[in-house]
């Protein structure tokens, strides 16, 4: 199995690590440390040196309660970073909800689009289908403004599976094949702790959709709820969550702490007899 992202063909025989670069002044995880292009580029290159397989560049915080960022401002934040990184040997993912920016990011060299809206807009489907990039389709109940206000499901695993399966079928109908698609159950996006744990336990169910599966749990509030630790104290919990996600079927883990995650994955793969 492989993932096709533009000019990159990524083998999925071992789990891949996606490193997070937030070019935002208000990210929940890094407090705007990398909000300038220079700082973001330095951080991205550090993550690549630590072993990131993919770099995910985002210019709009989607933490609970966050407001939308204007298109021109999001462009200003992310396009210079994508342009600088795109010529390298590691694929760059553009983390955005805006189809206009997706189109610009692809022109700038992005190899993947990471859409927290799950490709629900026809314009997003058109952008992806008219290119050769990969796409990550995430489940979210509500919007970042209201998603954590009393999220409810009858059966969270079944409902998330049904949504992602439907979005994959829609992409297929537009000509986007499964080897270009990643699905993400959206941990923390309109889910309680109990919902998140149920999805993590049953992640293999999501894998049965037939595409690559991404898990993004790094430093999230669910880990704070479990451990009682603040953001800066969640590295160990984040690595543990990534390992559990891989054991339950994730092909890609989206993380802040690349070196720690890669080391843990290397041990896991050695024990399983795979390649590190």
N, C-alpha and C positions, 0 to 999 in steps of 0.2 A: 504494500500500500504506500502511496506517496501523495504529496500535496503539491499541486502545480500553482505557482504564484508568479505570473509574468515569466521572466527568463529563468526563474528558479524552480527546480524540481527537488522537493524536500522529501527524503526518505523518512518514513514513520516507523522504522523498525525499532528505534529507540525513542523515548519521549523527548519532545523539543521544548526549549525554554524560550519564552517570549519576554523580553525585557521591556519594562515600562518607562517611557519618557514623557512626563507631563510638562508641557510648555505653558503652564498656567500659573497665575498668582494665587490661586485659591484651592489647589488640590488638597484632598483630605490627607494624603499620605506624606507629602514632602513639603507642604507649606510654601510653595512657590520658589523653592531653591533653584529650579532650573527654568525659570520663566523667561530668561533672555536666550536668544539663539545661541550665543557663545556657550553659556552654561549648559544648555540642553545638548549641544553637540559634544561637549566634553563628557557629559554624563553618558550619552549614547555610546561613545567610543570606549568608555570605561566598561560598560556592560558587555560590549562586544569582546573586549579583552578578557572578561570574566567567563565568556563562553556562551553568550546569548545567540540563539539560532535565528531569531527574528527580533526586530526592534519596532515597538508600537508607539507611534508619536501622536499625542493628542493635545488639542489646544482649547478644550472646553471641559471644565470639571463637571462630572455627572454624579457627584456625591449627593446623598439625600438632601433635598431642599435647595439645590443649586439652581441658579437662573440661566437662561439661554445666553450664549455669547453671539454677538453680531457676526455675520458672515465675513465682513472685511477684517474684523479684528482676529477672527480665527485663522483666516488666511495669513495675516501678518505674522502670527505666532508660529504656524507650523510649516508653511511652504519653504522658507529658507533652510529649515532643518532637514526636511525631506530631500530637497535638492542636493544638499551637501552629502547626505548619507547614501543616496540612491546609487551612486557610482561604485560603491563598495561591494564586498562579497557576501553581505548579509542582507536579506530582504527587509524592506521597510514597510510597515503597515501604517495606514492612516486611520486613526481612531476618530471618526466623525459621524454625525447624523445627517449632514447636509449634502445633498447630491451635487450641488455646484462645487463644493470643496472636494468631494470625491473625484470629480472630473479633473480639477486642477491638480490634485495630488497625484493622480495617475500620470498626467502630463509631466509632472515634476520627477517621476520615477518610482512612485509607490508601487509595490508588488502585491499589496493586499489592502482591502478595505475592511475595517472593523466597525460594523454598524450595530450599535446597541438597540436600535429599533427593529432589528431582525429583517431588514429588507422589505418592510411593509409598504414603502412608497414605490409606485410604478417607476418614477424617475430613477430611483436607486437601482431597480432591476435593469432598467435600460442602460445605465452607466456601466454596470458590471458586465452585462451581456455583450456590450459593444467593445469590450476590452479583453485582455487575456489575464487579468489579475485574479487572485484568490479573493474570497469574501468570507468573513466571519459573521454569522447570523446569531444574534443573542436574543434571549427571551427577557422581557421586562414587563411587569404589570404596572400600568400607569406611566408617569413621567418622572424624571428626577425630582421635580418640585413636590410631587405628592406620593411617590411610590411606596414610601415607608409609613404612610398613614393607614394603619389597619389593613394590611394586605390579607386577602382571603382566597382560599381555594377549597373545592370539594375534595380534589385529589391532586396535589401539586405535581407529583411525578407524571401522572397521566396527562394533565393539562399542559405542562411544559413540553412533554414529548409530542403531543398532538400539534402544538403550535410550531415547533421546530420542524417536524415532519412536513407540515403544510408549506412552510416557507421554502424548504428544500425542493419540494415538488414544483412550486411556482418558479423557482430559479431554473430547475431542469426544463420546464416548459419553455423558458426563454432561451434555452441553449447552453446554460451553464451546467457543466457536468459535475458529478460528485467529487471528482478529484481536485476541483477548485473551491470546494465548499468546506467550511468549518462550522460546527454548531456549538453554542455556548449556552448552558442553562441559566446563566445570569445570576450567580450567587450574590445576594444582597440587593438585587434590583427588584423591589416589590416582593420581598420574602421576609418572613420572621426567621428567628434562629431555628425553629423546628422545621420550617419549610426547607431551609438550606441544608440541614442535616439529612432530611429525607432524600433530597436530590443527590447528596454526596453518597449516601448509602446505595442508591439505585442508579448510579451514573452509567453502569453497563447497559441499562435500558435505553439510554440516550444513544449510546454507541451503535445500537442495532439499527439506527436510521440509515447507516451506510456511508457516513462521511467522517472526516476527522472530528474529534471532540476536544474542545478547549475548556479548561477550568481556570477561572480567575478568582482566587480566594485570598490572595496575598494581602496581609495587614488589615483585612476587613473587620467591620464591627462585630461580626459573628465570633471571630477569634477573641476579641476583647471581652465579649459576653462570657465565653467559655473560660478564659484564663484570668480575667480581671485586670489585664494589663492594657496600658495605653499604646498608642501607635508605635512608639520607639521600642516597646518591649515585645513586639509580636513576631520577631524574626523566627524564633524556634517554632512557634505555632504555625506560622506560614509555611515553613519547610515541611512540617509534619502533614499539614493539609495537602500540600502538593504531592507528597508521597502517597497519601491515601487516594487522592484523585487519580494518580497514575495507576495504582493497583486496582482501582475500580473502573478503569477504562479510558482515562484521558490520554490523548496523544500529545497535547500541548498544554503547558501550564504558563499562565501569564503572571509574572512575578516582579517585585521590586528588588529582591535580594538574589541576584543571578548566581554569584559564586557559591553561596551556601546551598542553593537549590541544586546546582550542577554537581557539587560534591556528593550530596545525598543521593542524587539519581545515579551517580557513578557506582556508589556502593550497592544500590538496589539492583542495577543492571549486572554487576559482577556476581551477586548472589544468584540471580536468575540465569546466569550464563550467557547474557547478551553482551553487546558491544557497549563500552562506556565512552 
